């Protein structure tokens, strides 16, 4: 039998790991189950709803799935903990299927072998969970195609990860050692390669969540909302709109533009010189980047303007440019000119169109480097990744920028079906003072 001391020890480790996140409801649910385990209490779903989520006495579990949704989230958080910080723990806190309580599982034993925290109580499933399983089984019989949607999304995500790994291991353009050294010694990259600060390659991602059917069980469709960019955003939205709790579900899904994989293929050989060990160069999602992280490491952003997350304000503070009414538009605040991607505007999908790429390299207030490769759409990002990793195009940038640091540049890219047909460096500008002679607004260089 597991003692209360062991329970408190394991619960404390999980809390301290940060895996549960900052969600007040998640932390409250976790602490509620710990408290129940101390007193050998096995609550019903309606009790969890009332004690944790503040539901009233008329709380109807058949109509409101908030408890089931958060139990699902908590199970996933525990899985994350034991796949990471707690991977070596001999005992694991789990929530058995069909129950609302913690039990201990021996790491060496299969999931069915559970050590009960409650003396001599049988394992009983709550009526709500039994009903839920029955409904899911019936739904699978009548709507087989829909039930596979979350699994298919998981497969898509897995294929994307495999794709990124392939791109990492197989560079797009093999630079000889002399050319590679020229690129690494360019001021754009040299400042972050010559010290011991870690490098975060931040890829612009997009958070998506599930919309449930009227029964609050099956995922009817996946939703992308520009005002909801993380699990915490969704939780805050549901907290402010409790009537929507049974409608939307966090599925911990993000997607990346396909151009990101090809852009990384160009960048990886540049960012892995001998003086940076493997753990010092990390690829992370923009949605996982915090302001503190952005100040403590060199940052290389690779993605679309719409996926920059917390970097957006930092990047465009003091910039010559501003993002327009849509993320397909950059506005030159000096001339008033609007640069709008034509992707998707033409009725002829085979017609060439113009796309635009934004690049900047500057030193942050804390001495770290911030390099941005952001496209309005895919074609521009692909061109930037090539232009900023080739000696000739970097030399053209240096010539136009006057070998200055803290610069930004705008590229115009001719595109066809999301592929770059070639680009032109339209202008460069220094962040500091915005000197007219450094702007080069009428100068351009074709690549």
TORKE-914138 format. One record per residue (C-alpha): residue in one letter; x, y, z. Coordinates in nm, 4 decimals. Each point is the difference from the previous one (the first is absolute). Layout:
residues N
+-------+----------+----------+----------+
| dokol |        x |        y |        z |
+-------+----------+----------+----------+
|     a |        X |        Y |        Z |
...
+-------+----------+----------+----------+
end
This chain:
residues 447
+-------+----------+----------+----------+
| dokol |        x |        y |        z |
+-------+----------+----------+----------+
|     x |   0.0000 |   0.0000 |   0.0000 |
|     x |   0.1231 |   0.3484 |  -0.0860 |
|     x |   0.0405 |   0.2461 |   0.2868 |
|     x |  -0.1235 |   0.3582 |   0.0098 |
|     x |   0.3653 |   0.1100 |   0.0160 |
|     x |   0.0689 |  -0.1702 |  -0.3332 |
|     x |  -0.3091 |   0.1622 |  -0.1471 |
|     x |   0.1107 |   0.3474 |   0.1107 |
|     x |   0.3534 |  -0.0607 |  -0.1280 |
|     x |  -0.1119 |  -0.1008 |  -0.3505 |
|     x |  -0.2650 |   0.2721 |  -0.0194 |
|     x |   0.2578 |   0.2597 |   0.1021 |
|     x |   0.2398 |  -0.1122 |  -0.2726 |
|     x |  -0.2710 |   0.0260 |  -0.2632 |
|     x |  -0.0998 |   0.3512 |   0.1129 |
|     x |   0.3629 |   0.1173 |   0.0122 |
|     x |   0.0713 |  -0.1279 |  -0.3524 |
|     x |  -0.2319 |   0.2569 |  -0.1553 |
|     x |  -0.1599 |  -0.2662 |  -0.2209 |
|     x |  -0.3469 |   0.0899 |   0.1241 |
|     x |   0.0437 |   0.3495 |  -0.1415 |
|     x |  -0.1454 |   0.3183 |   0.1415 |
|     x |  -0.3648 |  -0.0903 |  -0.0398 |
|     x |  -0.1821 |   0.0672 |   0.3263 |
|     x |  -0.2646 |  -0.2577 |  -0.0819 |
|     x |   0.2577 |  -0.2685 |  -0.0789 |
|     x |   0.1902 |   0.0658 |   0.3226 |
|     x |  -0.3243 |   0.0048 |   0.1976 |
|     x |  -0.1073 |  -0.3338 |  -0.1492 |
|     x |   0.3399 |  -0.1554 |   0.0778 |
|     x |  -0.0036 |   0.1235 |   0.3607 |
|     x |  -0.3601 |  -0.1153 |   0.0384 |
|     x |   0.0956 |  -0.3561 |  -0.0953 |
|     x |   0.2989 |   0.0094 |   0.2344 |
|     x |  -0.2318 |   0.1084 |   0.2812 |
|     x |  -0.2448 |  -0.2793 |  -0.0841 |
|     x |   0.2844 |  -0.2534 |   0.0061 |
|     x |   0.1017 |   0.1147 |   0.3484 |
|     x |  -0.3461 |  -0.0766 |   0.1364 |
|     x |  -0.0706 |  -0.3012 |  -0.2252 |
|     x |  -0.2879 |   0.1847 |  -0.1631 |
|     x |  -0.1220 |  -0.1055 |  -0.3464 |
|     x |  -0.2124 |   0.2889 |  -0.1330 |
|     x |  -0.2673 |  -0.0230 |  -0.2667 |
|     x |   0.0125 |   0.2123 |  -0.3136 |
|     x |  -0.2636 |   0.2378 |   0.1330 |
|     x |   0.2025 |   0.0520 |   0.3202 |
|     x |   0.3110 |   0.0838 |  -0.2019 |
|     x |  -0.2021 |   0.2510 |  -0.1994 |
|     x |  -0.1313 |   0.1674 |   0.3135 |
|     x |   0.3183 |  -0.0071 |   0.2118 |
|     x |   0.2540 |   0.0841 |  -0.2720 |
|     x |  -0.1895 |   0.1921 |  -0.2670 |
|     x |  -0.2530 |   0.1759 |   0.2224 |
|     x |  -0.3043 |  -0.1596 |  -0.1617 |
|     x |  -0.3356 |   0.0397 |   0.1691 |
|     x |  -0.2114 |  -0.2729 |   0.1575 |
|     x |  -0.1938 |  -0.0485 |  -0.3258 |
|     x |   0.3209 |  -0.0792 |  -0.1937 |
|     x |  -0.0943 |  -0.2464 |  -0.2756 |
|     x |   0.2956 |  -0.2177 |  -0.1040 |
|     x |  -0.1914 |  -0.1198 |  -0.3063 |
|     x |  -0.0149 |   0.3551 |  -0.1370 |
|     x |   0.3306 |   0.1451 |   0.1273 |
|     x |   0.3217 |  -0.1868 |  -0.0798 |
|     x |   0.2382 |   0.2281 |   0.1873 |
|     x |   0.1074 |  -0.2682 |   0.2488 |
|     x |   0.0675 |  -0.2593 |  -0.2696 |
|     x |   0.1909 |   0.2534 |  -0.2087 |
|     x |   0.2295 |   0.0966 |   0.2878 |
|     x |   0.0490 |  -0.3590 |   0.1145 |
|     x |   0.1196 |  -0.0734 |  -0.3533 |
|     x |   0.2358 |   0.3001 |   0.0180 |
|     x |   0.1371 |  -0.1065 |   0.3391 |
|     x |   0.0688 |  -0.3535 |  -0.1236 |
|     x |   0.1990 |   0.1483 |  -0.2885 |
|     x |   0.1934 |   0.2277 |   0.2366 |
|     x |   0.0946 |  -0.2991 |   0.2131 |
|     x |   0.1106 |  -0.1871 |  -0.3126 |
|     x |   0.2196 |   0.2995 |  -0.0907 |
|     x |   0.1544 |   0.0043 |   0.3462 |
|     x |   0.0860 |  -0.3702 |  -0.0019 |
|     x |   0.1390 |   0.0265 |  -0.3519 |
|     x |   0.2296 |   0.2804 |   0.1182 |
|     x |   0.0997 |   0.1038 |   0.3545 |
|     x |  -0.1551 |  -0.3090 |   0.1590 |
|     x |   0.1209 |  -0.2589 |  -0.2496 |
|     x |   0.2148 |  -0.1698 |   0.2638 |
|     x |  -0.2649 |  -0.0066 |   0.2735 |
|     x |  -0.0698 |  -0.3521 |   0.1243 |
|     x |  -0.3597 |   0.0908 |   0.0918 |
|     x |  -0.2418 |   0.2068 |  -0.2052 |
|     x |  -0.3200 |   0.1829 |   0.0869 |
|     x |  -0.2714 |  -0.0891 |  -0.2507 |
|     x |  -0.3738 |   0.0481 |  -0.0414 |
|     x |  -0.1464 |  -0.3374 |  -0.0991 |
|     x |  -0.2431 |  -0.0061 |  -0.2873 |
|     x |  -0.3553 |   0.0394 |   0.1248 |
|     x |   0.1004 |   0.1504 |   0.3367 |
|     x |   0.0475 |   0.3388 |   0.1662 |
|     x |   0.2906 |  -0.0614 |   0.2368 |
|     x |   0.3762 |  -0.0517 |   0.0165 |
|     x |   0.1582 |  -0.3425 |   0.0351 |
|     x |   0.3636 |  -0.1060 |  -0.0133 |
|     x |   0.1379 |  -0.2098 |  -0.2831 |
|     x |   0.3315 |  -0.1827 |   0.0234 |
|     x |   0.2132 |   0.1104 |  -0.2959 |
|     x |   0.1040 |  -0.3581 |  -0.0689 |
|     x |  -0.3566 |  -0.1298 |  -0.0110 |
|     x |  -0.2623 |   0.0297 |  -0.2740 |
|     x |  -0.2654 |   0.2666 |   0.0358 |
|     x |  -0.2570 |  -0.2450 |   0.1380 |
|     x |   0.2222 |  -0.0771 |   0.2999 |
|     x |  -0.0926 |   0.2912 |   0.2260 |
|     x |   0.0898 |   0.0589 |   0.3635 |
|     x |  -0.3109 |   0.1287 |   0.1740 |
|     x |   0.0235 |   0.3070 |   0.2194 |
|     x |  -0.3249 |  -0.1050 |   0.1606 |
|     x |   0.0009 |  -0.3027 |   0.2364 |
|     x |  -0.2083 |  -0.2957 |  -0.1200 |
|     x |  -0.2292 |   0.2051 |  -0.2235 |
|     x |  -0.0974 |  -0.1651 |  -0.3294 |
|     x |   0.0760 |   0.1710 |  -0.3309 |
|     x |  -0.3314 |   0.1541 |  -0.1034 |
|     x |  -0.0669 |   0.2035 |  -0.3147 |
|     x |  -0.2170 |   0.3062 |   0.0326 |
|     x |  -0.3371 |  -0.0153 |  -0.1706 |
|     x |   0.0903 |   0.3027 |  -0.2073 |
|     x |   0.3118 |  -0.1659 |  -0.1440 |
|     x |  -0.1867 |  -0.3221 |  -0.0778 |
|     x |  -0.2623 |   0.2069 |  -0.1811 |
|     x |   0.2728 |   0.1867 |  -0.1848 |
|     x |   0.1654 |  -0.3197 |  -0.1203 |
|     x |  -0.3364 |  -0.1281 |  -0.1199 |
|     x |  -0.0679 |   0.3187 |  -0.1926 |
|     x |   0.3426 |  -0.0090 |  -0.1608 |
|     x |  -0.0512 |  -0.3613 |  -0.1056 |
|     x |  -0.3366 |   0.0852 |  -0.1566 |
|     x |   0.1474 |   0.2999 |  -0.1748 |
|     x |   0.2792 |  -0.2112 |  -0.1429 |
|     x |  -0.2536 |  -0.2415 |  -0.1478 |
|     x |  -0.1975 |   0.2762 |  -0.1728 |
|     x |   0.2672 |   0.2589 |  -0.0783 |
|     x |   0.3160 |  -0.1980 |  -0.0597 |
|     x |   0.1702 |   0.2605 |  -0.2140 |
|     x |  -0.0221 |   0.2807 |   0.2551 |
|     x |   0.1421 |  -0.2004 |   0.2855 |
|     x |   0.3303 |  -0.0343 |  -0.1839 |
|     x |   0.0510 |   0.3756 |  -0.0377 |
|     x |   0.2194 |   0.0519 |   0.3104 |
|     x |   0.2075 |  -0.3055 |  -0.0922 |
|     x |   0.0481 |   0.1262 |  -0.3558 |
|     x |   0.1132 |   0.3361 |   0.1351 |
|     x |   0.2501 |  -0.1827 |   0.2180 |
|     x |   0.1342 |  -0.1841 |  -0.3048 |
|     x |   0.0297 |   0.3289 |  -0.1892 |
|     x |   0.1951 |   0.1505 |   0.2907 |
|     x |   0.2278 |  -0.3040 |   0.0125 |
|     x |   0.0674 |   0.0193 |  -0.3729 |
|     x |   0.0861 |   0.3668 |   0.0369 |
|     x |   0.2521 |  -0.0774 |   0.2733 |
|     x |   0.1541 |  -0.2720 |  -0.2186 |
|     x |   0.0122 |   0.2475 |  -0.2868 |
|     x |   0.1822 |   0.2543 |   0.2158 |
|     x |   0.2521 |  -0.2614 |   0.1099 |
|     x |   0.0648 |  -0.1010 |  -0.3591 |
|     x |   0.0536 |   0.3634 |  -0.0951 |
|     x |   0.2356 |   0.0426 |   0.2955 |
|     x |   0.2137 |  -0.2968 |  -0.0979 |
|     x |   0.0033 |   0.0690 |  -0.3737 |
|     x |   0.0914 |   0.3629 |  -0.0810 |
|     x |  -0.1548 |   0.1582 |  -0.3088 |
|     x |   0.3085 |   0.1592 |  -0.1492 |
|     x |   0.3371 |  -0.1498 |   0.0863 |
|     x |   0.2386 |   0.2898 |   0.0646 |
|     x |   0.3690 |  -0.0781 |  -0.0200 |
|     x |   0.2018 |   0.0737 |   0.3103 |
|     x |   0.1198 |   0.3380 |  -0.1282 |
|     x |  -0.3524 |   0.1179 |  -0.0876 |
|     x |  -0.1366 |  -0.1298 |   0.3296 |
|     x |   0.2671 |   0.1915 |   0.1894 |
|     x |  -0.0846 |   0.3185 |  -0.1917 |
|     x |  -0.3640 |  -0.0293 |   0.1020 |
|     x |   0.0820 |  -0.0718 |   0.3643 |
|     x |   0.2414 |   0.2934 |   0.0162 |
|     x |  -0.2584 |   0.2431 |  -0.1341 |
|     x |  -0.1186 |   0.2419 |   0.2743 |
|     x |  -0.3552 |  -0.1371 |  -0.0301 |
|     x |   0.1151 |  -0.3336 |   0.1436 |
|     x |   0.3451 |   0.0568 |   0.1499 |
|     x |  -0.1228 |   0.1866 |   0.3070 |
|     x |  -0.2040 |  -0.2967 |   0.1203 |
|     x |   0.2500 |  -0.2679 |  -0.0960 |
|     x |   0.3023 |   0.1420 |   0.1823 |
|     x |  -0.1227 |  -0.0268 |   0.3603 |
|     x |  -0.1477 |  -0.2567 |   0.2371 |
|     x |  -0.3591 |   0.1226 |   0.0078 |
|     x |  -0.2519 |  -0.2617 |  -0.1168 |
|     x |  -0.1834 |   0.0511 |  -0.3283 |
|     x |  -0.3763 |  -0.0446 |  -0.0196 |
|     x |  -0.1276 |  -0.0571 |  -0.3513 |
|     x |  -0.3588 |   0.1129 |   0.0428 |
|     x |  -0.2447 |  -0.1328 |  -0.2581 |
|     x |  -0.3300 |   0.1782 |  -0.0493 |
|     x |  -0.2830 |  -0.2364 |   0.0872 |
|     x |  -0.3775 |   0.0165 |   0.0178 |
|     x |  -0.2084 |  -0.1359 |   0.2852 |
|     x |  -0.3175 |  -0.1858 |  -0.0923 |
|     x |  -0.2695 |  -0.1430 |   0.2252 |
|     x |  -0.2986 |  -0.2273 |  -0.0362 |
|     x |  -0.3644 |   0.0924 |  -0.0262 |
|     x |  -0.2150 |  -0.2713 |   0.1541 |
|     x |  -0.3389 |  -0.1223 |  -0.1137 |
|     x |  -0.3221 |   0.0801 |   0.1854 |
|     x |   0.0612 |  -0.2921 |   0.2371 |
|     x |   0.3424 |   0.1342 |   0.0934 |
|     x |   0.1727 |  -0.3256 |  -0.0924 |
|     x |   0.1169 |  -0.0157 |  -0.3619 |
|     x |   0.2241 |   0.2546 |  -0.1688 |
|     x |  -0.2097 |   0.1455 |  -0.2798 |
|     x |   0.2662 |   0.2237 |  -0.1518 |
|     x |   0.3330 |   0.1695 |   0.0709 |
|     x |   0.0071 |   0.3753 |   0.0565 |
|     x |   0.2700 |   0.2640 |  -0.0569 |
|     x |  -0.0721 |   0.3320 |   0.1717 |
|     x |   0.2602 |   0.2789 |  -0.0127 |
|     x |  -0.1150 |   0.1197 |   0.3427 |
|     x |   0.0636 |  -0.3420 |   0.1571 |
|     x |   0.3638 |  -0.0977 |  -0.0434 |
|     x |   0.0700 |  -0.2483 |   0.2786 |
|     x |  -0.1590 |  -0.2357 |   0.2491 |
|     x |   0.0125 |   0.2794 |   0.2586 |
|     x |  -0.1809 |   0.2358 |  -0.2394 |
|     x |  -0.2723 |  -0.2583 |  -0.0539 |
|     x |  -0.0327 |  -0.0572 |   0.3726 |
|     x |  -0.0304 |   0.3735 |   0.0634 |
|     x |  -0.2628 |   0.0259 |  -0.2727 |
|     x |  -0.1992 |  -0.2838 |   0.1559 |
|     x |   0.0364 |   0.1557 |   0.3414 |
|     x |  -0.1486 |   0.3234 |  -0.1342 |
|     x |  -0.2626 |  -0.1875 |  -0.2009 |
|     x |  -0.1006 |  -0.2979 |   0.2193 |
|     x |  -0.2957 |  -0.0795 |  -0.2244 |
|     x |   0.2544 |  -0.1103 |  -0.2646 |
|     x |   0.1866 |  -0.2508 |   0.2204 |
|     x |  -0.1907 |  -0.2964 |  -0.1416 |
|     x |   0.0526 |   0.1246 |  -0.3547 |
|     x |   0.3775 |   0.0372 |  -0.0330 |
|     x |   0.2806 |  -0.2367 |   0.0968 |
|     x |   0.3761 |   0.0435 |   0.0257 |
|     x |   0.1596 |  -0.2708 |  -0.2156 |
|     x |   0.3598 |   0.1276 |   0.0451 |
|     x |   0.0389 |   0.0314 |  -0.3759 |
|     x |   0.2129 |   0.2480 |  -0.1926 |
|     x |   0.0765 |   0.0131 |  -0.3696 |
|     x |   0.2914 |   0.1505 |  -0.1924 |
|     x |   0.0123 |   0.1388 |  -0.3555 |
|     x |   0.1727 |  -0.2430 |  -0.2362 |
|     x |   0.2532 |   0.2682 |  -0.0935 |
|     x |   0.1429 |  -0.0178 |   0.3530 |
|     x |   0.1506 |  -0.3439 |  -0.0627 |
|     x |   0.1767 |   0.1140 |  -0.3156 |
|     x |   0.1206 |   0.3196 |   0.1659 |
|     x |   0.1517 |  -0.2003 |   0.2859 |
|     x |   0.1776 |  -0.2176 |  -0.2537 |
|     x |   0.1954 |   0.3088 |  -0.1118 |
|     x |   0.0650 |   0.1363 |   0.3482 |
|     x |   0.1165 |  -0.3060 |   0.1910 |
|     x |   0.3451 |  -0.0323 |  -0.1590 |
|     x |   0.0671 |   0.3675 |   0.0816 |
|     x |  -0.1068 |  -0.0223 |   0.3640 |
|     x |   0.2007 |  -0.3080 |   0.0966 |
|     x |   0.3647 |   0.1072 |   0.0115 |
|     x |   0.2440 |  -0.1944 |   0.2131 |
|     x |  -0.0124 |   0.2331 |   0.3007 |
|     x |  -0.3723 |  -0.0576 |   0.0582 |
|     x |  -0.0858 |  -0.3332 |   0.1567 |
|     x |  -0.3227 |  -0.1734 |  -0.0969 |
|     x |  -0.2047 |   0.1046 |   0.3017 |
|     x |   0.0858 |   0.3669 |  -0.0603 |
|     x |  -0.1940 |   0.0104 |  -0.3292 |
|     x |  -0.3671 |  -0.0782 |   0.0562 |
|     x |  -0.3084 |   0.0188 |  -0.2200 |
|     x |  -0.3059 |   0.1228 |   0.1911 |
|     x |  -0.3509 |   0.1119 |  -0.0903 |
|     x |  -0.0814 |   0.3705 |   0.0042 |
|     x |  -0.2992 |  -0.0792 |   0.2207 |
|     x |   0.2380 |  -0.1432 |   0.2631 |
|     x |   0.2363 |   0.2983 |  -0.0016 |
|     x |  -0.0219 |   0.2285 |   0.3033 |
|     x |   0.1322 |   0.3568 |   0.0322 |
|     x |   0.2602 |  -0.1259 |   0.2487 |
|     x |   0.1256 |  -0.2593 |  -0.2496 |
|     x |   0.0186 |   0.2649 |  -0.2730 |
|     x |   0.2390 |   0.2012 |   0.2196 |
|     x |   0.2232 |  -0.2846 |   0.1173 |
|     x |   0.1053 |  -0.1537 |  -0.3337 |
|     x |   0.0688 |   0.0859 |  -0.3607 |
|     x |  -0.3233 |  -0.0185 |  -0.1987 |
|     x |  -0.0457 |  -0.0994 |  -0.3647 |
|     x |  -0.3630 |   0.0238 |  -0.1075 |
|     x |  -0.1042 |  -0.2031 |  -0.3035 |
|     x |  -0.3602 |   0.0211 |  -0.1134 |
|     x |  -0.2795 |   0.2217 |  -0.1230 |
|     x |  -0.0840 |   0.3450 |   0.1357 |
|     x |  -0.3210 |  -0.1412 |   0.1424 |
|     x |   0.1815 |  -0.2579 |   0.2151 |
|     x |   0.2423 |   0.2217 |   0.1932 |
|     x |  -0.1911 |  -0.0023 |   0.3275 |
|     x |   0.1725 |   0.1901 |   0.2823 |
|     x |   0.2842 |   0.0996 |  -0.2339 |
|     x |  -0.2224 |   0.2276 |  -0.2087 |
|     x |   0.0100 |   0.3010 |   0.2300 |
|     x |   0.3706 |  -0.0436 |   0.0710 |
|     x |   0.0872 |  -0.0220 |  -0.3708 |
|     x |  -0.2045 |   0.2975 |  -0.1187 |
|     x |   0.0931 |   0.2297 |   0.2873 |
|     x |   0.1976 |   0.2745 |  -0.1763 |
|     x |  -0.0549 |  -0.1579 |  -0.3405 |
|     x |  -0.0601 |   0.1896 |  -0.3199 |
|     x |  -0.2814 |  -0.2440 |  -0.0708 |
|     x |  -0.3323 |  -0.0881 |   0.1566 |
|     x |  -0.2324 |  -0.2930 |  -0.0633 |
|     x |  -0.3164 |   0.1083 |  -0.1814 |
|     x |  -0.3605 |  -0.1015 |   0.0433 |
|     x |   0.0948 |  -0.3574 |  -0.0892 |
|     x |   0.3222 |  -0.1947 |   0.0506 |
|     x |   0.0419 |   0.0002 |  -0.3806 |
|     x |   0.0824 |   0.3712 |   0.0074 |
|     x |   0.3009 |   0.2075 |   0.1040 |
|     x |  -0.0218 |   0.3795 |   0.0129 |
|     x |   0.3046 |   0.2203 |  -0.0546 |
|     x |  -0.0592 |   0.2684 |   0.2612 |
|     x |   0.2426 |   0.2411 |  -0.1686 |
|     x |  -0.1571 |  -0.0028 |  -0.3459 |
|     x |  -0.3487 |  -0.1272 |   0.0827 |
|     x |   0.0348 |  -0.2729 |  -0.2614 |
|     x |  -0.1795 |  -0.3297 |   0.0604 |
|     x |   0.1628 |  -0.3289 |  -0.0977 |
|     x |  -0.2742 |  -0.2617 |  -0.0245 |
|     x |   0.0533 |  -0.3655 |  -0.0908 |
|     x |  -0.1993 |  -0.0983 |  -0.3068 |
|     x |  -0.0162 |  -0.3637 |   0.1056 |
|     x |  -0.3573 |  -0.1168 |  -0.0210 |
|     x |  -0.1241 |   0.3207 |  -0.1661 |
|     x |   0.0059 |  -0.1278 |  -0.3563 |
|     x |  -0.2712 |  -0.2294 |  -0.1346 |
|     x |   0.2680 |  -0.1712 |  -0.2100 |
|     x |   0.1995 |  -0.2270 |   0.2323 |
|     x |   0.2627 |  -0.0465 |  -0.2743 |
|     x |   0.0721 |   0.3726 |  -0.0334 |
|     x |   0.3170 |   0.1528 |   0.1509 |
|     x |  -0.0466 |   0.2399 |   0.2913 |
|     x |   0.2044 |   0.2260 |   0.2285 |
|     x |   0.0864 |  -0.0896 |   0.3559 |
|     x |   0.2060 |   0.1921 |   0.2578 |
|     x |   0.2616 |  -0.0979 |   0.2552 |
|     x |   0.1136 |   0.1898 |   0.3080 |
|     x |   0.3507 |  -0.0434 |   0.1416 |
|     x |   0.1644 |   0.1655 |   0.2980 |
|     x |   0.3115 |  -0.0530 |   0.2114 |
|     x |   0.0559 |   0.1962 |   0.3184 |
|     x |   0.1540 |  -0.0230 |   0.3442 |
|     x |  -0.2500 |  -0.0123 |   0.2841 |
|     x |   0.0125 |   0.2072 |   0.3166 |
|     x |   0.1495 |  -0.2989 |   0.1838 |
|     x |   0.2769 |  -0.0518 |  -0.2561 |
|     x |  -0.1572 |  -0.2949 |  -0.1797 |
|     x |  -0.0499 |  -0.0072 |  -0.3771 |
|     x |  -0.3416 |  -0.0008 |  -0.1639 |
|     x |  -0.0206 |  -0.1119 |  -0.3637 |
|     x |  -0.3368 |  -0.0075 |  -0.1762 |
|     x |  -0.0902 |  -0.1775 |  -0.3241 |
|     x |  -0.3717 |   0.0582 |  -0.0499 |
|     x |  -0.2069 |  -0.0297 |  -0.3153 |
|     x |  -0.3461 |   0.1262 |  -0.0718 |
|     x |  -0.0483 |  -0.3431 |  -0.1570 |
|     x |   0.2030 |  -0.3155 |  -0.0726 |
|     x |   0.1844 |   0.1136 |  -0.3128 |
|     x |   0.1529 |   0.3015 |   0.1721 |
|     x |   0.1193 |  -0.2080 |   0.2945 |
|     x |   0.1623 |  -0.2505 |  -0.2365 |
|     x |   0.1830 |   0.2803 |  -0.1791 |
|     x |   0.1204 |   0.1565 |   0.3258 |
|     x |   0.1417 |  -0.3306 |   0.1217 |
|     x |   0.1988 |  -0.0321 |  -0.3205 |
|     x |   0.1078 |   0.3644 |  -0.0251 |
|     x |   0.1248 |   0.0198 |   0.3597 |
|     x |   0.2068 |  -0.3192 |  -0.0270 |
|     x |   0.1863 |   0.0651 |  -0.3284 |
|     x |   0.3247 |   0.2033 |  -0.0175 |
|     x |  -0.0983 |   0.1993 |  -0.3106 |
|     x |  -0.3388 |   0.1150 |   0.1261 |
|     x |   0.1419 |   0.0800 |   0.3448 |
|     x |   0.2660 |   0.2117 |  -0.1690 |
|     x |  -0.2744 |   0.1872 |  -0.1847 |
|     x |  -0.1755 |   0.0665 |   0.3294 |
|     x |   0.3253 |   0.1254 |   0.1551 |
|     x |   0.0632 |   0.2297 |  -0.2953 |
|     x |  -0.3424 |   0.1583 |   0.0192 |
|     x |  -0.0076 |   0.0220 |   0.3808 |
|     x |   0.3463 |   0.1542 |   0.0173 |
|     x |   0.1380 |  -0.2758 |   0.2269 |
|     x |  -0.2190 |   0.1275 |   0.2834 |
|     x |  -0.1558 |  -0.2087 |   0.2756 |
|     x |  -0.3495 |   0.0361 |   0.1434 |
|     x |  -0.1519 |   0.0001 |  -0.3462 |
|     x |  -0.3245 |  -0.1071 |  -0.1609 |
|     x |  -0.0710 |  -0.0754 |  -0.3631 |
|     x |  -0.2950 |  -0.0583 |  -0.2299 |
|     x |   0.0056 |  -0.2531 |  -0.2832 |
|     x |  -0.2434 |  -0.0286 |  -0.2897 |
|     x |  -0.0389 |  -0.3580 |  -0.1227 |
|     x |  -0.1575 |  -0.1171 |  -0.3226 |
|     x |  -0.1842 |  -0.3243 |   0.0726 |
|     x |  -0.1944 |  -0.2764 |  -0.1649 |
|     x |  -0.2006 |  -0.2597 |   0.1939 |
|     x |   0.1766 |   0.0843 |   0.3294 |
|     x |   0.3463 |  -0.0354 |  -0.1588 |
|     x |   0.2480 |   0.2830 |  -0.0437 |
|     x |   0.0962 |   0.0957 |  -0.3558 |
|     x |   0.2558 |   0.2544 |   0.1201 |
|     x |   0.0137 |   0.3047 |   0.2216 |
|     x |   0.1170 |   0.3565 |   0.0189 |
|     x |   0.1374 |   0.1892 |   0.2979 |
|     x |  -0.2181 |   0.3116 |   0.0005 |
|     x |   0.1464 |   0.1976 |   0.2885 |
|     x |   0.1984 |  -0.0115 |   0.3209 |
|     x |  -0.0284 |   0.2190 |   0.3066 |
|     x |   0.1774 |   0.0414 |   0.3308 |
|     x |  -0.2152 |  -0.0260 |   0.3093 |
|     x |   0.1883 |   0.2718 |   0.1886 |
|     x |  -0.0629 |   0.3581 |  -0.1205 |
|     x |  -0.1445 |  -0.1268 |  -0.3316 |
|     x |   0.2687 |   0.1855 |  -0.1942 |
|     x |  -0.1213 |   0.0977 |  -0.3498 |
|     x |   0.3354 |  -0.0904 |  -0.1523 |
|     x |  -0.0269 |  -0.3530 |   0.1404 |
|     x |  -0.3506 |  -0.0640 |  -0.1225 |
|     x |   0.0932 |  -0.0621 |  -0.3610 |
|     x |  -0.3681 |   0.0223 |  -0.0870 |
|     x |   0.0715 |   0.0276 |  -0.3729 |
|     x |   0.2775 |  -0.2579 |  -0.0084 |
|     x |  -0.0669 |  -0.3620 |  -0.0825 |
|     x |   0.1937 |  -0.3159 |  -0.0732 |
|     x |  -0.1341 |  -0.2983 |  -0.1885 |
|     x |   0.0719 |  -0.3514 |   0.1179 |
+-------+----------+----------+----------+
end
